């Protein structure tokens, strides 16, 4: 079911290649990334909420290095193309 707060994020093949790498660990970034990838609705398409995307934006641009910024930046880039905007 599609809700008002859902965004269909379509990843390019290059973005998908970045995001599909194995996720090691169980911290907040890893859990969010797993949640986003579990929300795949079709090949390279993620059904994400605004809350998830806002959190992904924080991990991509506001926190220190943890190794997942490139994955979150790929998702954010695709979300921006879909019309999402950070708060």
N, C-alpha and C positions, 0 to 999 in steps of 0.2 A: 504494500500500500504506500502510495506517495503522499507525503505530508508537505505542508507549506514550507517547512524548515528543511526540506531535503533538496540536495543538489546532485544532479547526475554529472559526475566528473569523468570525462573521457580522456584517458591517458594515451598519448602517442606511443608507438612501439618503443621509442628511445626512453620515454618516461617510465613505461612499464618495465623495461629491462632494469632500470635503476631500482624501482620499488620491489621487484620480484626476488631480489637477492635474499638469501637466508637471514632471518631475524634471530639474533643471539641475545639472550638475556631476558629479564622480566621486569624492567623498570617501566616508568610511565610512558616514555617514548615508544618502547617496544610494544606495550599493550595497546596504545593508540594505533600504531601502525598495523598490528594484527587485526584490530577491530575494523579499520578501514578496508583492509584487504579481504576480510571476511564478508564485507558488504558488497562484494562483486555481484553485479546483476547481469553482466554479459562480459564477453571478452574485452578487457581493458576498460570496463566501465564500473565505477564505484558509486553507490548511492550513499552519499555522506550527508550528515546533518550540519547545520551551521555551527553548532557547538563543537563538533569534531573538527571542522575546518578552522575555526578560531583557535582551537588548541594546537592543531597542526601548524598554523601560522606562527604561534608562539615558539614551538619547537624549531621551526625553520629559521626564524630571524631574531628571536629575543633571548634565547638561552645560550649558555656556553657550549662548547664543542662536546658532542657525545657520539658522533659518528653517523647520526641519522638525518642530519640537516639536508643532505642532497635528496633523500627520499621524500621528505616533507616538502621541500621546495618544488620537486617535480609534481606532487599532488596539488600544491597551491597554484602553480602555473596553470595546470589544467582546470582548476576550479575557477580561476580568474577568467579563462576563456569561456567558461559556462555561465558567467554573469555574477558569480559570488564576489563579494567585496569584504575585506577585513573590517572589523569594528574598530 
